[in-house]
Amino acid sequence: MCLVRSTLLSSLTVTSCSLSPRLTKVESNLEGRHTAMLFSCYALTLAAPQEEKDNFYDKLNDAVRVVPFKHKVFVLGDFNAGVGSDHEI
């Protein structure tokens, strides 16, 4: 479900693209000829192999880096972060 305050959008033109099973990009045109780029992420858990986690974050980094400077960027999701250094698996 997508909830958008109608006064923020000139029209509900939304383009979405799955970049991977864990990463989706949604582009929406905002009022005033602005564009919002939203990334919905579901990161791997601490127990996942390091190479898979690195690949996920590399893909996210690559996707965010190519967004034009004037676009509004939002990165949302579940990053399965561990806080501190005492996080046994």
ZIZIGI-V54032 format. One record per residue. N is the residue number from 1. RES is the residue in three letters. SS is DSSP state (alpha for helix, beta for strand, coil for the rest). NEAR is the number of other ideal C-beta (glycine too) atoms within 10 Angstrom. Layout:
n	res	ss	near
N	RES	SS	NEAR
N	RES	SS	NEAR
This chain:
n	res	ss	near
1	MET	coil	2
2	CYS	coil	9
3	LEU	coil	4
4	VAL	coil	12
5	ARG	coil	6
6	SER	alpha	7
7	THR	alpha	7
8	LEU	alpha	12
9	LEU	coil	15
10	SER	coil	12
11	SER	coil	9
12	LEU	coil	10
13	THR	coil	11
14	VAL	beta	14
15	THR	beta	11
16	SER	beta	12
17	CYS	beta	10
18	SER	beta	10
19	LEU	beta	15
20	SER	beta	13
21	PRO	coil	8
22	ARG	coil	18
23	LEU	beta	20
24	THR	beta	17
25	LYS	beta	17
26	VAL	beta	16
27	GLU	beta	15
28	SER	beta	21
29	ASN	beta	16
30	LEU	beta	16
31	GLU	coil	11
32	GLY	coil	7
33	ARG	coil	8
34	HIS	beta	13
35	THR	beta	16
36	ALA	beta	17
37	MET	beta	19
38	LEU	beta	18
39	PHE	beta	18
40	SER	beta	17
41	CYS	beta	20
42	TYR	beta	14
43	ALA	coil	17
44	LEU	coil	17
45	THR	coil	10
46	LEU	coil	13
47	ALA	coil	8
48	ALA	coil	13
49	PRO	coil	9
50	GLN	alpha	9
51	GLU	alpha	8
52	GLU	alpha	10
53	LYS	alpha	16
54	ASP	alpha	11
55	ASN	alpha	14
56	PHE	alpha	20
57	TYR	alpha	14
58	ASP	alpha	10
59	LYS	alpha	15
60	LEU	alpha	21
61	ASN	alpha	9
62	ASP	alpha	10
63	ALA	alpha	20
64	VAL	alpha	13
65	ARG	alpha	7
66	VAL	coil	7
67	VAL	coil	15
68	PRO	coil	8
69	PHE	coil	5
70	LYS	coil	8
71	HIS	coil	13
72	LYS	beta	12
73	VAL	beta	14
74	PHE	beta	12
75	VAL	beta	14
76	LEU	beta	10
77	GLY	beta	15
78	ASP	beta	11
79	PHE	coil	14
80	ASN	coil	14
81	ALA	coil	8
82	GLY	coil	12
83	VAL	coil	6
84	GLY	coil	5
85	SER	coil	5
86	ASP	coil	6
87	HIS	coil	9
88	GLU	coil	5
89	ILE	coil	7
